[in-house]
Amino acid sequence: MAERSSFRIAEIAAGPLLLFVLLIALFAGPTAAQTDAQMNRAFVRIHVLDLLENEARLPLPVQQRREALKAYYEGVENDLLFIGTNRAPGLIDRLTNAASDGLQPSDYPTAQLAALVDALPNTDQRSQAVIELHLAAAYLQYVSDLKVGRFLPSHIDPDFFLAERKIDQTAALENLARSESISAIIDAYEPPSPDYEALKKMLAEYRGIQARGGWPSVPMGETLKPGMQDGRVLALRARLDVTDPGISPAEDPTIYDGHLEDRVKRFQARMGLDVDGAVGPASYAALNTPVDDRINAIIVSMERWRWMPDNLGDEYIIVNIAGFELRRYDHGNEVERMAVVVGKPYTRTPVFSDQIEYLEINPYWNVPSSIIFGEMLPELRSDPGGLASRGFEAVRGDQVYDLRSIDWNAYGQGNFPFTIRQRPGANNALGQVKFMFPNSHDVYLHDSPARSLYSRSVRAFSHGCIRLARPLELIPQVLAAGGVSGWNKSKVDQVLATGERTIVSLSRKLPVHITYLTAWSDNGVPNFRADIYEHDQKLLAALDGRSLAW
């Protein structure tokens, strides 16, 4: 087994296929005018084909990609990709600089490949064939990691429900064969999203900060407020100078003046903190977060973009759980953004993609069983009238019951024949509208009467659904994007005023992507958020523990 995963170039006995192809090469192949280099490439290719016939004796990284390699090299017009070309140095250089792509250089056999390439002038054709396959396998590994990520998301975190993505490996080899530049073809396998490209630029910026020693810490203590004079203000200025340099020097750098207040507020906004200019515990923690941690947040956010579909849709909605924000896009242009409330850390909002199919205006709220038995049943038993006054009722089949007419002590989790729902109205937990993309998680976008929560900087308060700060404004936007015309604010108000449950189906479904990003660039401005669900920790641990057999 160790022999299969090593870089030792072994002489593997040629089989009947080699002899057969040799005869073709001699009698039906190149003419005498062919150069020695061309003849060498032809014979190396014959050895490549022979090696690929014997799966058990292939080095492990080649064996894992044997079908794609075999499909490519068996193509009549397909030539070698590395032997006799100048692609190998370009590949090795890209692997060496994998960190610039948010990947780990240690995942790739850079030193071993470089040694093999250096030894090429002194190797026979059989050994050159082995080197060709190692280089091709490394290329496939890299473009796959770059394009679709290094893990199946659900293997890392059970809250991620994203479809497995794979590259067409044979096509990747054919694309390389047609490309003049290996760097350009690898670039083509980066996620196409501008958000990913912006993260890559952020990564370069923060690695530059890291190389210069990071940033100084700000001593913790009493909350710093505008107008105060304190020696720690010097440290605060020095810290902000690294990521947001001051425009003009202060008359007294120990005084917390108005210019510094503006810089602090910009920093707080970028970190998702309360933008009040007061440097308290949360601001101290964000200011003193090491640059290494910021780089890690960028790296895991880049990885999560690799998990996303290449085509998000002509028009789509994206919700960033960690950013507590929804954005709507129309042909690449952001046309709406609003604050959202997401699930609590113990009732987390899952990560998945789906499509909005219909809207429900003046909705009923069908209470999930987890809430009935986890929270509501004691109140049903002690004060059903209180719940009834808030619009709750019981349903069994086609029959609707007043909660006060039922002896709730007779029912529990094992024998509960009712659905509990809340009628449309001002107190309805879903507010006045919900945007439905039916899914197994019972998660959707909806209104909420708890309006005060949207002004908070951390908005993880729901049971998993996504509450919208301005849902009524979204109604005509979503309907228009879904091919339903004639809806404006006036019509929305008319339907709401009826108090009647109204379903409006979209003519074409609208993609919605629920993701989790703790780092992103907002028009060139780096933003970071807390890892409220500890998803980053899980992914970082998996990336650090990744082991590839080379």
Secondary structure in CASP SS format (residue, H / E / C, confidence):
PFRMAT SS
TARGET T0000
AUTHOR 0000-0000-0000
METHOD secondary structure of the structure
MODEL  1
M C 1.00
A C 1.00
E C 1.00
R C 1.00
S C 1.00
S C 1.00
F C 1.00
R C 1.00
I C 1.00
A C 1.00
E C 1.00
I C 1.00
A C 1.00
A C 1.00
G C 1.00
P H 1.00
L H 1.00
L H 1.00
L H 1.00
F H 1.00
V H 1.00
L H 1.00
L H 1.00
I H 1.00
A H 1.00
L H 1.00
F H 1.00
A C 1.00
G C 1.00
P C 1.00
T C 1.00
A C 1.00
A C 1.00
Q C 1.00
T C 1.00
D H 1.00
A H 1.00
Q H 1.00
M H 1.00
N H 1.00
R H 1.00
A H 1.00
F H 1.00
V H 1.00
R H 1.00
I H 1.00
H H 1.00
V H 1.00
L H 1.00
D H 1.00
L H 1.00
L H 1.00
E H 1.00
N C 1.00
E H 1.00
A H 1.00
R H 1.00
L C 1.00
P C 1.00
L H 1.00
P H 1.00
V H 1.00
Q H 1.00
Q C 1.00
R C 1.00
R H 1.00
E H 1.00
A H 1.00
L H 1.00
K H 1.00
A H 1.00
Y H 1.00
Y H 1.00
E C 1.00
G C 1.00
V C 1.00
E C 1.00
N C 1.00
D C 1.00
L C 1.00
L C 1.00
F C 1.00
I C 1.00
G C 1.00
T C 1.00
N C 1.00
R H 1.00
A H 1.00
P H 1.00
G H 1.00
L H 1.00
I H 1.00
D H 1.00
R H 1.00
L H 1.00
T H 1.00
N C 1.00
A H 1.00
A H 1.00
S H 1.00
D H 1.00
G C 1.00
L C 1.00
Q C 1.00
P H 1.00
S H 1.00
D H 1.00
Y C 1.00
P C 1.00
T H 1.00
A H 1.00
Q H 1.00
L H 1.00
A H 1.00
A H 1.00
L H 1.00
V H 1.00
D H 1.00
A C 1.00
L H 1.00
P H 1.00
N H 1.00
T C 1.00
D C 1.00
Q H 1.00
R H 1.00
S H 1.00
Q H 1.00
A H 1.00
V H 1.00
I H 1.00
E H 1.00
L H 1.00
H H 1.00
L H 1.00
A H 1.00
A H 1.00
A H 1.00
Y H 1.00
L H 1.00
Q H 1.00
Y H 1.00
V H 1.00
S H 1.00
D H 1.00
L H 1.00
K H 1.00
V H 1.00
G C 1.00
R C 1.00
F C 1.00
L C 1.00
P H 1.00
S H 1.00
H H 1.00
I H 1.00
D C 1.00
P C 1.00
D C 1.00
F E 1.00
F E 1.00
L C 1.00
A C 1.00
E C 1.00
R C 1.00
K C 1.00
I C 1.00
D C 1.00
Q H 1.00
T H 1.00
A H 1.00
A H 1.00
L H 1.00
E H 1.00
N H 1.00
L H 1.00
A H 1.00
R H 1.00
S C 1.00
E C 1.00
S C 1.00
I H 1.00
S H 1.00
A H 1.00
I H 1.00
I H 1.00
D H 1.00
A C 1.00
Y C 1.00
E C 1.00
P C 1.00
P C 1.00
S C 1.00
P H 1.00
D H 1.00
Y H 1.00
E H 1.00
A H 1.00
L H 1.00
K H 1.00
K H 1.00
M H 1.00
L H 1.00
A H 1.00
E H 1.00
Y H 1.00
R H 1.00
G H 1.00
I H 1.00
Q H 1.00
A H 1.00
R C 1.00
G C 1.00
G C 1.00
W C 1.00
P C 1.00
S C 1.00
V C 1.00
P C 1.00
M C 1.00
G C 1.00
E C 1.00
T C 1.00
L E 1.00
K C 1.00
P C 1.00
G C 1.00
M C 1.00
Q E 1.00
D C 1.00
G C 1.00
R H 1.00
V H 1.00
L H 1.00
A H 1.00
L H 1.00
R H 1.00
A H 1.00
R H 1.00
L H 1.00
D H 1.00
V H 1.00
T H 1.00
D C 1.00
P C 1.00
G C 1.00
I C 1.00
S C 1.00
P C 1.00
A C 1.00
E C 1.00
D C 1.00
P C 1.00
T C 1.00
I E 1.00
Y C 1.00
D C 1.00
G H 1.00
H H 1.00
L H 1.00
E H 1.00
D H 1.00
R H 1.00
V H 1.00
K H 1.00
R H 1.00
F H 1.00
Q H 1.00
A H 1.00
R H 1.00
M H 1.00
G C 1.00
L C 1.00
D C 1.00
V C 1.00
D C 1.00
G C 1.00
A C 1.00
V E 1.00
G C 1.00
P H 1.00
A H 1.00
S H 1.00
Y H 1.00
A H 1.00
A H 1.00
L H 1.00
N C 1.00
T C 1.00
P C 1.00
V H 1.00
D H 1.00
D H 1.00
R H 1.00
I H 1.00
N H 1.00
A H 1.00
I H 1.00
I H 1.00
V H 1.00
S H 1.00
M H 1.00
E H 1.00
R H 1.00
W H 1.00
R H 1.00
W C 1.00
M C 1.00
P C 1.00
D C 1.00
N C 1.00
L C 1.00
G C 1.00
D C 1.00
E E 1.00
Y E 1.00
I E 1.00
I E 1.00
V E 1.00
N E 1.00
I C 1.00
A C 1.00
G C 1.00
F C 1.00
E E 1.00
L E 1.00
R E 1.00
R E 1.00
Y E 1.00
D E 1.00
H C 1.00
G C 1.00
N E 1.00
E E 1.00
V E 1.00
E E 1.00
R E 1.00
M E 1.00
A E 1.00
V E 1.00
V E 1.00
V E 1.00
G E 1.00
K C 1.00
P C 1.00
Y C 1.00
T C 1.00
R C 1.00
T C 1.00
P C 1.00
V E 1.00
F E 1.00
S E 1.00
D E 1.00
Q E 1.00
I E 1.00
E E 1.00
Y E 1.00
L E 1.00
E E 1.00
I E 1.00
N C 1.00
P C 1.00
Y C 1.00
W E 1.00
N E 1.00
V C 1.00
P C 1.00
S H 1.00
S H 1.00
I H 1.00
I H 1.00
F H 1.00
G H 1.00
E H 1.00
M H 1.00
L H 1.00
P H 1.00
E H 1.00
L H 1.00
R H 1.00
S H 1.00
D C 1.00
P H 1.00
G H 1.00
G H 1.00
L H 1.00
A H 1.00
S H 1.00
R C 1.00
G C 1.00
F E 1.00
E E 1.00
A E 1.00
V E 1.00
R E 1.00
G C 1.00
D C 1.00
Q E 1.00
V E 1.00
Y E 1.00
D C 1.00
L H 1.00
R H 1.00
S H 1.00
I C 1.00
D C 1.00
W H 1.00
N H 1.00
A H 1.00
Y C 1.00
G C 1.00
Q C 1.00
G C 1.00
N C 1.00
F C 1.00
P C 1.00
F C 1.00
T E 1.00
I E 1.00
R E 1.00
Q E 1.00
R C 1.00
P C 1.00
G C 1.00
A C 1.00
N C 1.00
N C 1.00
A C 1.00
L C 1.00
G C 1.00
Q C 1.00
V E 1.00
K E 1.00
F E 1.00
M E 1.00
F C 1.00
P C 1.00
N C 1.00
S C 1.00
H C 1.00
D C 1.00
V C 1.00
Y C 1.00
L E 1.00
H E 1.00
D C 1.00
S C 1.00
P C 1.00
A C 1.00
R H 1.00
S H 1.00
L H 1.00
Y H 1.00
S H 1.00
R C 1.00
S C 1.00
V C 1.00
R C 1.00
A E 1.00
F E 1.00
S E 1.00
H C 1.00
G C 1.00
C C 1.00
I E 1.00
R E 1.00
L E 1.00
A C 1.00
R C 1.00
P H 1.00
L H 1.00
E H 1.00
L H 1.00
I H 1.00
P H 1.00
Q H 1.00
V H 1.00
L H 1.00
A H 1.00
A H 1.00
G C 1.00
G C 1.00
V C 1.00
S C 1.00
G C 1.00
W C 1.00
N C 1.00
K H 1.00
S H 1.00
K H 1.00
V H 1.00
D H 1.00
Q H 1.00
V H 1.00
L H 1.00
A H 1.00
T H 1.00
G C 1.00
E C 1.00
R C 1.00
T E 1.00
I E 1.00
V E 1.00
S E 1.00
L E 1.00
S E 1.00
R E 1.00
K E 1.00
L E 1.00
P E 1.00
V E 1.00
H E 1.00
I E 1.00
T E 1.00
Y C 1.00
L C 1.00
T C 1.00
A E 1.00
W E 1.00
S E 1.00
D E 1.00
N C 1.00
G C 1.00
V E 1.00
P E 1.00
N E 1.00
F E 1.00
R C 1.00
A C 1.00
D C 1.00
I C 1.00
Y C 1.00
E C 1.00
H H 1.00
D H 1.00
Q H 1.00
K H 1.00
L H 1.00
L H 1.00
A H 1.00
A H 1.00
L H 1.00
D H 1.00
G C 1.00
R C 1.00
S C 1.00
L C 1.00
A C 1.00
W C 1.00
END
